[in-house]
């Protein structure tokens, strides 16, 4: 069994990693959105 202090440290690290992955995923979604908008605008302008 893991001691409570160590368990809290592990849980904090997991939460930090989950937050970073969520931010990365959100950033990729925003990037894809803007790339798509730019492609659509360039097709209509051509």
Secondary structure, DSSP 8 states (H G I E B T S, - for coil): ---HHHHHHHHHHHHHHHHHHHHHHHHHHHHHHHHHHHHHHHHHH-
